[in-house]
């Protein structure tokens, strides 16, 4: 799977898991903040939990403690890199 395909798959998981209703570009910028006040997606800590659960189920990876989870959910690029490096 190419990096762009992974970005698309992760974006779709995020949109579905967080019940995002707004129209988004075909692919969001991979370097924008996903969670918190700087996020143009308007996602918060509850959304982060939904994303973690969706990513873990879909990709069969384990997003561990608070610090590694925070790093993995920083941006779409960080999440893709985490998934790539932890896939079985």
Backbone as ProteinMPNN parsed JSONL, in Angstrom:
{"seq_chain_A": "XXXXXXXXXXXXXXXXXXXXXXXXXXXXXXXXXXXXXXXXXXXXXXXXXXXXXXXXXXXXXXXXXXXXXXXXXXXXXXXXXXXXXXXX", "coords_chain_A": {"N_chain_A": [[0.844, -1.167, 0.0], [0.587, 2.163, -0.9], [1.892, 5.253, 0.47], [0.13, 7.406, 0.103], [-2.271, 6.028, -0.323], [-2.556, 4.877, 2.187], [-2.852, 7.202, 3.728], [-5.355, 8.058, 2.745], [-6.985, 5.922, 3.555], [-6.709, 6.07, 6.343], [-7.744, 8.655, 6.753], [-10.406, 8.243, 5.968], [-11.171, 6.401, 7.943], [-10.973, 8.059, 10.213], [-12.901, 10.034, 9.644], [-15.205, 8.441, 9.633], [-15.123, 7.215, 12.222], [-15.292, 9.412, 13.918], [-17.598, 10.581, 13.197], [-17.762, 12.729, 11.339], [-19.315, 15.278, 9.656], [-18.909, 17.356, 7.878], [-17.85, 18.445, 4.617], [-14.844, 17.345, 3.31], [-11.652, 17.933, 1.804], [-10.435, 15.828, -0.868], [-8.145, 14.627, 0.138], [-6.849, 15.33, 3.247], [-4.44, 17.694, 4.508], [-1.433, 16.2, 5.326], [0.103, 17.064, 7.416], [-1.27, 18.599, 9.264], [-2.558, 19.354, 12.542], [-4.27, 16.775, 14.197], [-5.82, 16.513, 16.523], [-7.135, 18.619, 19.084], [-6.878, 22.181, 19.943], [-5.624, 23.347, 17.747], [-6.482, 21.941, 15.627], [-8.026, 21.851, 12.534], [-10.055, 20.163, 12.084], [-11.616, 20.023, 14.268], [-11.473, 18.138, 16.324], [-11.477, 16.396, 19.459], [-10.353, 15.109, 22.697], [-12.061, 12.942, 23.183], [-12.69, 12.169, 20.601], [-10.165, 11.324, 19.896], [-9.925, 8.923, 21.286], [-11.828, 7.403, 19.914], [-10.607, 7.316, 17.403], [-8.244, 5.903, 17.992], [-9.298, 3.377, 18.742], [-10.561, 2.631, 16.316], [-8.372, 2.555, 14.516], [-6.74, 0.629, 15.72], [-8.365, -1.663, 15.524], [-8.783, -1.847, 12.733], [-6.207, -1.979, 11.561], [-4.876, -3.791, 13.095], [-2.995, -3.055, 15.086], [-1.344, -1.935, 18.06], [-1.924, 0.829, 19.916], [-0.255, 2.2, 22.363], [0.57, 3.523, 25.529], [-0.171, 6.795, 26.974], [1.667, 8.782, 26.07], [2.841, 7.676, 23.676], [0.512, 7.359, 22.234], [-0.355, 10.001, 21.99], [1.708, 11.035, 20.402], [1.39, 9.446, 18.093], [-1.082, 10.323, 17.204], [-0.668, 12.904, 16.438], [-0.438, 14.053, 13.793], [-1.742, 13.303, 10.504], [0.316, 12.218, 9.012], [2.078, 11.328, 11.056], [0.461, 9.377, 12.216], [0.198, 7.578, 10.09], [2.877, 6.788, 9.795], [3.228, 5.529, 12.266], [1.423, 3.378, 12.034], [2.544, 2.027, 9.82], [5.015, 1.238, 10.909], [4.285, -0.488, 12.939], [2.665, -2.513, 12.047], [1.702, -5.905, 11.673]], "CA_chain_A": [[0.0, 0.0, 0.0], [1.381, 3.388, -0.962], [1.667, 6.183, 1.574], [-1.092, 8.159, -0.183], [-3.407, 5.124, -0.076], [-2.67, 4.766, 3.636], [-3.439, 8.469, 4.174], [-6.789, 8.036, 2.394], [-7.637, 4.936, 4.399], [-6.757, 6.636, 7.686], [-8.679, 9.769, 6.731], [-11.756, 7.686, 5.947], [-11.417, 5.858, 9.282], [-11.169, 9.186, 11.122], [-14.2, 10.625, 9.319], [-16.24, 7.515, 10.074], [-15.07, 7.008, 13.677], [-15.645, 10.648, 14.618], [-18.883, 11.035, 12.66], [-17.556, 14.054, 10.772], [-20.333, 15.524, 8.639], [-18.462, 18.37, 6.933], [-17.143, 17.991, 3.422], [-13.406, 17.532, 3.395], [-10.991, 17.699, 0.52], [-10.182, 14.411, -1.139], [-7.129, 14.199, 1.101], [-6.451, 16.455, 4.089], [-2.995, 17.912, 4.629], [-0.872, 15.178, 6.216], [0.87, 17.676, 8.496], [-2.089, 19.403, 10.175], [-2.873, 18.714, 13.821], [-5.523, 16.03, 14.151], [-6.557, 16.663, 17.767], [-6.839, 19.784, 19.905], [-7.316, 23.507, 19.506], [-5.029, 23.697, 16.456], [-7.033, 21.049, 14.612], [-9.131, 22.392, 11.74], [-11.093, 19.15, 12.043], [-12.441, 20.197, 15.451], [-11.48, 16.891, 17.093], [-11.035, 16.529, 20.845], [-9.817, 13.896, 23.306], [-12.997, 11.837, 22.983], [-12.474, 11.726, 19.229], [-8.887, 10.604, 19.879], [-10.21, 7.55, 21.719], [-12.516, 6.758, 18.794], [-9.608, 7.07, 16.355], [-7.368, 4.822, 18.472], [-10.034, 2.118, 18.647], [-10.764, 2.315, 14.899], [-7.078, 2.215, 13.906], [-6.307, -0.654, 16.284], [-9.185, -2.733, 14.941], [-8.613, -1.943, 11.281], [-4.836, -2.309, 11.165], [-4.332, -4.773, 14.028], [-1.834, -2.492, 15.778], [-1.652, -1.52, 19.431], [-1.462, 2.163, 20.276], [-0.078, 1.998, 23.801], [0.411, 4.542, 26.556], [-0.603, 8.15, 26.654], [2.676, 9.511, 25.292], [2.936, 7.141, 22.31], [-0.763, 7.67, 21.585], [-0.347, 11.431, 21.641], [2.617, 11.196, 19.263], [0.805, 8.798, 16.917], [-2.246, 11.084, 16.757], [-0.289, 14.296, 16.205], [-0.823, 14.409, 12.427], [-2.032, 12.144, 9.66], [1.622, 11.637, 8.672], [2.562, 10.592, 12.235], [-0.373, 8.194, 12.371], [0.581, 6.647, 9.021], [4.191, 6.242, 10.142], [3.019, 4.606, 13.373], [0.784, 2.165, 11.489], [3.534, 1.314, 8.991], [6.087, 0.65, 11.715], [3.759, -1.432, 13.927], [1.833, -3.55, 11.435], [2.233, -7.268, 11.793]], "C_chain_A": [[0.896, 1.237, 0.0], [1.039, 4.293, 0.217], [0.368, 6.974, 1.334], [-2.344, 7.298, 0.043], [-3.637, 4.957, 1.426], [-3.284, 6.038, 4.211], [-4.947, 8.468, 3.928], [-7.551, 7.081, 3.314], [-7.77, 5.457, 5.833], [-7.746, 7.795, 7.761], [-10.114, 9.255, 6.759], [-12.125, 7.076, 7.299], [-11.728, 6.97, 10.284], [-12.547, 9.812, 10.899], [-15.332, 9.743, 9.826], [-16.284, 7.395, 11.604], [-15.561, 8.23, 14.444], [-16.945, 11.264, 14.108], [-18.797, 12.464, 12.129], [-18.523, 14.229, 9.601], [-19.88, 16.51, 7.564], [-17.806, 17.728, 5.724], [-15.665, 18.318, 3.583], [-12.817, 17.34, 2.006], [-10.727, 16.208, 0.341], [-9.157, 13.845, -0.171], [-6.709, 15.418, 1.917], [-4.929, 16.544, 4.14], [-2.448, 16.952, 5.687], [-0.149, 15.762, 7.418], [0.052, 18.585, 9.412], [-2.324, 18.632, 11.469], [-4.213, 18.01, 13.71], [-6.416, 16.344, 15.35], [-6.168, 17.966, 18.444], [-7.234, 21.09, 19.273], [-6.745, 23.935, 18.153], [-5.593, 22.867, 15.31], [-8.169, 21.716, 13.847], [-10.289, 21.394, 11.637], [-12.025, 19.261, 13.248], [-12.524, 18.958, 16.328], [-10.914, 17.115, 18.483], [-10.578, 15.176, 21.389], [-10.765, 12.703, 23.186], [-12.889, 11.281, 21.567], [-11.178, 10.926, 19.127], [-9.091, 9.149, 20.277], [-10.882, 6.78, 20.586], [-11.539, 6.409, 17.674], [-8.703, 5.909, 16.748], [-8.059, 3.475, 18.301], [-10.19, 1.699, 17.181], [-9.469, 1.858, 14.237], [-6.604, 0.858, 14.428], [-7.078, -1.814, 15.666], [-8.875, -2.942, 13.466], [-7.228, -2.458, 10.881], [-4.177, -3.348, 12.068], [-3.0, -4.305, 14.62], [-2.288, -2.075, 17.162], [-1.057, -0.149, 19.658], [-1.456, 2.195, 21.793], [-0.363, 3.202, 24.656], [0.081, 5.921, 26.028], [0.387, 8.884, 25.757], [2.773, 8.988, 23.858], [1.642, 7.402, 21.547], [-0.823, 9.112, 21.136], [0.548, 11.68, 20.432], [2.011, 10.622, 17.991], [-0.343, 9.615, 16.354], [-1.94, 12.551, 16.477], [-0.777, 14.784, 14.841], [-1.167, 13.135, 11.665], [-0.73, 11.44, 9.274], [2.16, 10.798, 9.836], [1.765, 9.312, 12.43], [-0.026, 7.148, 11.318], [1.927, 6.003, 9.326], [4.076, 5.236, 11.281], [2.444, 3.289, 12.858], [1.792, 1.361, 10.683], [4.578, 0.605, 9.848], [5.602, -0.409, 12.708], [2.855, -2.511, 13.349], [2.509, -4.886, 11.535], [2.423, -7.869, 10.425]], "O_chain_A": [[1.834, 1.345, 0.79], [0.016, 4.111, 0.877], [-0.406, 7.183, 2.268], [-3.356, 7.79, 0.543], [-4.779, 4.903, 1.881], [-4.145, 5.966, 5.087], [-5.722, 8.838, 4.81], [-8.639, 7.406, 3.791], [-8.819, 5.304, 6.46], [-8.502, 7.905, 8.726], [-10.946, 9.78, 7.499], [-13.26, 7.216, 7.753], [-12.636, 6.838, 11.104], [-13.272, 10.086, 11.856], [-16.309, 10.242, 10.386], [-17.356, 7.466, 12.205], [-16.176, 8.096, 15.502], [-17.34, 12.346, 14.544], [-19.647, 13.302, 12.431], [-18.539, 13.422, 8.671], [-20.412, 16.498, 6.454], [-17.279, 16.618, 5.796], [-15.296, 19.434, 3.947], [-13.401, 16.677, 1.149], [-10.791, 15.434, 1.297], [-9.289, 12.71, 0.287], [-6.266, 16.422, 1.358], [-4.228, 15.575, 3.847], [-2.949, 16.906, 6.811], [0.183, 15.03, 8.351], [0.624, 19.276, 10.255], [-2.292, 17.401, 11.482], [-5.178, 18.572, 13.192], [-7.636, 16.432, 15.207], [-5.009, 18.376, 18.389], [-7.846, 21.121, 18.205], [-7.321, 24.793, 17.484], [-5.225, 23.069, 14.153], [-9.171, 22.107, 14.446], [-11.371, 21.738, 11.16], [-13.102, 18.665, 13.255], [-13.529, 18.744, 17.006], [-9.996, 17.913, 18.674], [-10.434, 14.213, 20.636], [-10.307, 11.564, 23.095], [-12.984, 10.072, 21.358], [-11.098, 9.964, 18.363], [-8.503, 8.248, 19.68], [-10.537, 5.626, 20.33], [-11.63, 5.34, 17.07], [-8.427, 5.03, 15.932], [-7.466, 2.536, 17.771], [-9.974, 0.534, 16.846], [-9.465, 0.885, 13.483], [-6.119, 0.032, 13.655], [-6.487, -2.838, 15.324], [-8.723, -4.074, 13.007], [-7.102, -3.276, 9.969], [-3.036, -3.741, 11.827], [-2.019, -5.048, 14.651], [-3.48, -1.884, 17.404], [0.161, 0.028, 19.604], [-2.509, 2.215, 22.432], [-1.412, 3.833, 24.528], [0.057, 6.174, 24.824], [-0.013, 9.534, 24.791], [2.786, 9.783, 22.918], [1.673, 7.642, 20.34], [-1.285, 9.413, 20.036], [0.189, 12.446, 19.538], [2.104, 11.235, 16.928], [-0.562, 9.607, 15.142], [-2.857, 13.352, 16.298], [-1.451, 15.811, 14.748], [-0.91, 12.027, 12.137], [-0.679, 10.212, 9.216], [2.643, 9.685, 9.626], [2.331, 8.274, 12.773], [0.036, 5.958, 11.625], [2.095, 4.798, 9.133], [4.748, 4.204, 11.269], [2.929, 2.213, 13.211], [1.885, 0.144, 10.843], [4.978, -0.516, 9.534], [6.414, -1.15, 13.262], [2.333, -3.341, 14.093], [3.734, -4.988, 11.486], [2.862, -9.013, 10.309]]}, "name": "protein", "num_of_chains": 1, "seq": "XXXXXXXXXXXXXXXXXXXXXXXXXXXXXXXXXXXXXXXXXXXXXXXXXXXXXXXXXXXXXXXXXXXXXXXXXXXXXXXXXXXXXXXX"}
